[in-house]
Amino acid sequence: LQEHVDSEWMSIAFSTSSNMLALLAVNHYVACFWYWLGTNSTGDSSWVDYYAVRERGFSARYVVSLHWSLTQFTPASMQVLPRNVSENAFAVFIIIGGLLGFSTFVSSITASITRLRGLHGSEMAKSFMLRRFLKENSISH
């Protein structure tokens, strides 16, 4: 699909949107696994029970899990913490993966912004050259 886009700006927007959707999809699966992991333990040894998430509705459970997942991939924080060894091990694994994933995402955004600035600079240079040509040749614009 991206190769059919002939605008550089649209290509950059498409690439950035694709990266954002991929990041959200990964966070969705991490959130689902995080909740599943929490429901496999009972009592206060599980984050789901310790923070009384199990009794909440589906939307609240999903949002808390997704919030936790997003905080592992970004420099955000959250009050929900792992409560047992398996939850801690999963959190460490996700933090390492999140560090790599988020760094890649940020560098991709930075590269896209640099490309956009380069496009804008090129257009400004062409516009300046046209105005100079028109002025040097006494052509009104």
Salt bridges, closest charged atoms under 4 A:
GLU8 OE2 - ARG115 NH2 2.73
ASP49 OD1 - ARG54 NE 2.65
GLU136 OE2 - ARG132 NE 3.80
